[in-house]
């Protein structure tokens, strides 16, 4: 068993995700560790989402890809433009937010950093992945599968 404070750094640096999960699961019976276990569980979920994905190429080979490489294939303006009418305004694009009703455009897409933001009632933003998650009500793994499958390797 690990000391809560002293060994967290060790756990993060030297344990694989499965080892960390096993350590956390073995800690569940100890009093006072609830917050630590929740934090570690969240960290593991985040780490897993950034692990390279196994996908099949057109010729049947399995290849690994990172989230960043999947996102890099797409231009956010082109992709969101399939769902929202966007008009160029300086170095950004503006449209009517698809997530709430409005008459004026409060939805901005920034091609330079490949992000979007609604300055209206939503007051939310993100990248291409968060847009698809919100628009189609999908989990991140389903969005990544969709983006991987849309782009033929």
N, C-alpha and C positions, 0 to 999 in steps of 0.2 A: 504494500500500500504506500502511496505517496503522501508526503507532507503537503498540505494545501498550498502554501506560499512558496516554499523553497524549491519544490520540484515541478512547478508548473512550467517554468522555462525549459527544464530538461524534457518534460513530456512533449512540449510543442516542437522543440528542436530535433529530438532524436527518435520519437515514436512514429511509426507509420499510422495511417488512419485506422486500419483494423486494430492495431495495438492500443491506440488511444481509445477507441470505442470499447474494447475489452476492459481497459483500466477504468473507464467511466462507469461501465455497467457493474463492475465489481465494487464500486464506491457507493452504489445506491443505498446500501444498508446502513451507511454511516450517518449519524446525526449531524446536522449543520452543513451538509454538503449540497443541499438542494440548488442553491444559486450557482455554485461552481459547476454542477452537473448540467444545468440548463445552459450556462454560458459555453461550456465545452460542446454540448450538443449542437448549439447554434454555429459554433466555429467549424465543427465537422461538416455540417450541412453546407456552409459557405465553401469550405475547401473542396468538398466533393463536386460542387457546381463548377469549380475551376479546373478540375482534373481533365486531362485530354479525353475526348469522347471516342469510343470505338464506333466507327461507321463503316459501311460497306461501300466500296467504290463500284462503278459500273461493271468492272471486270471481275467482281467477286472478292477482291482483296479487302482485308480489314486494315483500315488506316486510323490513326489517332489525330484528333484535332483539338485545338483549344478554342475557348469561347471567342477570344480576340480574333483568331484567324477566320472563324465563321462570320463574325460581324464585319470584318474587313472586306468581305466579298460584296457587300451591299452598300449602296449610297442611300442614306436615310431619306433624302428628299425624294428620290425616285420611288422608294418603297412606300413611304407614308403618302406620297402623291397618288397612289393607287386607291386610297381610302378617303383622302381629304383633298379638296381643291386648294392648292397652294399658289400664292402670288408672291413674286420676288419683291422684296422691300429692303433695299440696301444690300447688306451682306447676309440677310436671312430671308426666310419665307414665312408668310402669314396665311392662316386659314381659320375657318370656323371649327371650334373644338368638337371632336366627335364624341366626347364623353359627357357633355351636358348641352342643354339647349341655350343658344345665344344668337343674337343678330349680328354682332360685330365680331371680327376675328380677334381672338385672344390666344390663339394657338400658334406658337412660333417654332420653326424648325431651323436649326443652325448647322449648315453643311460643314463648316470648318471643323467643329468638334464632334459632328455626327450625333447631336442630341436634339431633343424637343422639350418644350415647356408650355403649359397652359397658364396664363396669367389671369384667367377668369375664375369661375366658381370652383374649378378643380384644384387649381394651384399645385399641380403635379407635373413631373417631367421625367426624363430619362433618356435611354438610348433606344435602338431598334428593338431590342429584346423586351424592354419594359412596355413599349408601345404595343407590341403584339400580345404580350401577356394581358394587358388591360383591355385592348380592343376585342380580342377573341376569348377572353377569360380562360387562359391556359397557364399551366405551371411552366417554369423555366425549362425543364427537361423536354416538354412537348414543343416549346418554341424552338429549341435548339435542333430537335429532330426535324421539324418543319423546314427550318433554314438550311440544314444540311441536305435534306432531300430535294429542296427546290434547286439547289446548285449541284449540277452533275459533275462529279469528279472525273 
